[in-house]
Amino acid sequence: MAKAKKYWVKDVNTISTYPPQGTFAKSGKEIARIMARRDVSPKGIGSAIRMVQYFINRSGKNLSANRRKELELAKKILWNKAGKTKRKKSNHIIFIVS
């Protein structure tokens, strides 16, 4: 008999800081605005991005395509707010001396 997959995310139940109830049912812009607040994410934007990703992971296959799209939009807005991009362009200049 095959061993069932064990998902670590379902066992996490600590309470530290968390968004108000119903936050993840809102639009992507509203989710990003709420998650960027200091009382929700006191450790900064990175913490907010991780919480949104955690919610996506926790929802698993039960997450609808529209809800996933809104959550991904919220992550993108938070990334932009943090000044990060997924791919950074290199600013290195290479000189070839012959």
C-alpha positions in Angstrom: 0.0 0.0 0.0 1.3 3.4 -1.0 2.1 5.9 1.8 -0.1 8.9 1.9 1.6 12.3 1.3 2.1 14.3 4.4 1.6 18.0 4.0 3.3 20.1 6.7 1.2 23.2 6.0 -2.0 21.5 7.4 -0.4 21.0 10.8 0.6 24.7 11.4 -1.7 26.3 13.9 0.3 29.0 15.7 -1.2 32.4 16.1 1.2 35.4 16.0 -0.1 38.1 13.7 -2.9 37.6 11.3 -5.2 39.5 9.0 -8.8 40.3 9.9 -11.3 37.6 9.1 -12.5 37.7 5.5 -9.4 39.5 4.2 -8.6 36.8 1.6 -12.2 37.0 0.2 -11.6 40.5 -1.1 -10.1 41.9 -4.2 -6.3 41.6 -4.8 -5.8 45.4 -4.3 -7.7 45.3 -1.0 -5.9 42.2 0.2 -2.5 43.9 -0.5 -3.6 47.1 1.2 -4.7 45.2 4.4 -1.6 42.9 4.4 0.8 45.9 4.1 -0.5 47.4 7.3 2.0 47.4 10.3 -0.6 45.8 12.6 -1.1 42.9 10.3 2.5 42.4 9.1 4.8 44.0 11.7 7.9 42.4 10.2 7.3 44.1 6.8 6.1 43.5 3.3 8.0 40.2 3.1 5.9 38.8 5.9 2.8 39.9 4.1 3.8 38.1 0.9 4.6 34.9 2.9 1.2 35.0 4.6 -0.6 35.3 1.3 1.5 32.5 -0.2 0.8 30.4 3.0 -3.0 31.0 2.4 -2.6 29.8 -1.2 -0.7 26.7 -0.1 -3.2 26.0 2.7 -6.2 26.2 0.4 -4.6 23.7 -2.0 -6.9 22.3 -4.7 -10.0 23.9 -3.1 -8.9 27.3 -4.3 -10.9 28.5 -7.3 -9.1 30.0 -10.3 -10.6 33.4 -9.7 -9.6 33.5 -6.1 -6.0 32.3 -6.9 -5.8 35.1 -9.5 -6.8 37.7 -6.9 -4.3 36.3 -4.4 -1.5 36.3 -7.0 -2.4 39.9 -7.9 -2.1 40.8 -4.2 1.4 39.2 -4.0 2.4 41.1 -7.2 1.3 44.4 -5.7 3.1 43.6 -2.5 6.3 42.7 -4.4 6.1 46.0 -6.3 5.5 47.9 -3.1 8.6 46.3 -1.6 10.6 47.4 -4.7 11.4 43.8 -5.7 11.1 42.2 -9.1 11.0 38.5 -9.9 14.0 38.8 -12.2 16.7 41.4 -11.5 18.6 42.7 -14.4 22.4 42.6 -14.0 24.0 46.0 -13.9 27.5 44.6 -14.4 29.6 45.9 -17.2 32.1 43.5 -18.7 35.2 44.9 -20.3 37.2 42.8 -22.6 40.9 43.7 -22.8 42.9 42.3 -25.7 
